[in-house]
Amino acid sequence: MMFDFTTEGAPRGTNSVKWDSCASDVIPMWVAEMDFPAAPCIVKAVQERVAKAVFGYTLVPDSYYESVIRWFGGRHGWSITREQIIPVQGIVPATSIAVKALTNPGDKVVLLVPAYNCFFHNITNQGCETSESRLVWNPQSRRYEIDFDDIERRCADPAAKAFLLCNPHNPCGRLWSREELVRLGEICLKYGLAVISDEIHCEITAPGTSYVPFASISEEFAQNSVSFVSPTKNFNIAGIQIANIISANADFRARMDRVINIWEHCDVNQLGIVALEAAYSDEGAAWLEQMNAVVHNNYRLLRELFDSRFPSVRVPELEATYLLWLDFNRADAGKEVSERLLRHGVRVSDGAIYGGPSGIRLNLACPEATMKEGLRRIAEGLSTIVG
């Protein structure tokens, strides 16, 4: 079955944050949302549910849990049981729930920067402090890599109580290897830090690769971690609001359940339930495979442009996510570049909000025609300021 990746799935006039907050002549390549229509199997399932005309409070059915267990077990070798799954409204609230449950005000949470911008608020809003370990650019591998000496130093701090991991990494596009995850996990065990792992981008990987769920590596890691998964980023259904907290540690789950009840985050979106079940299907897997091929073809087009026209810009290998981190290797360049590109009709994200003011984050999940026009505008905007 072939799917349509040539049509933009969020045309203007749909109250789209991505599109309708931009001027009509601007191509939005900023927020983490695809421009493709949702997979047909999801659209069909939601339409059938809406046709029942029942929108009351909803139980989470057995079929929902079975879909999660089957998908991650069969696709990623991660054995999950029903009692380990806590359905919630989204990954951002899940992160705040976990930080609140597993730390106390004044504790430090270690994370890798640049980092997803909401992580900073997830930590500080709970009265905790960020301990930021900067990823290191490796020009030979064209990847951002972990400074494990710095990580160990930060985890050895008695005030550090949790490690907030993004696996795969947003915004640097890293697909962490098993070896890297093992080393991180062992450091956290050594110093008693719980691992909080955001794995929302787990299905968006370069063709021929796959991600390693942190909790799947060992029982020790499973017992020392909380993971978040969701179909929303992977299938372009962010507005439906559905996610899952997964942990093998019964004490961690009880503490998170307590926070969920205090904050009254107990109910989930009934359309999210049917959307997840439809996404985690054979047709959903086929849609993902084709979507990933389109994203990585767009990456190839951008890489060719920057290698030939702007070789001084750090363009990493895109191993995962549809988000590309472009580093101009100059303090505060992200603000200048993002403002300049907006004047040339392309909206990107200033890297400062991710803790990386020298870079920008750019979204590649769009039809090829949109990508080519965006690249034309980007080249025009950068031509006089970047070599």
Protein Blocks (a to p, Z undefined) as FASTA:
>chain_A
ZZdfkbcfbdghilpaklmmpcfkbccfkbgcdfbdcdfklmmmmmmmmmnopabdcddd
fklmmmmmmmmmmmnopacdfklpccdfbfklmmmmmmmmmmcehiacdddddddfklmm
mmmmnopacddddddddfklopacddfklmmmmmmpmklmbdcddddddfklpacdfklm
mmmmmmmmmnopacdddfklmmmccehiacddfklmpmklmmmcccdddfklmnopmkno
paddddfblklmmmmmmmmmmnopmbccfklmmmmmmmmpfklmmmmmmmmmmmmmmmmm
mmmmmmmmmmmbccdddfbcjbdcddehighklmmmmmmmmmnopacddfklnopakbcc
ddfbbcfklmmmmmmmmmmmmmmmcZZ
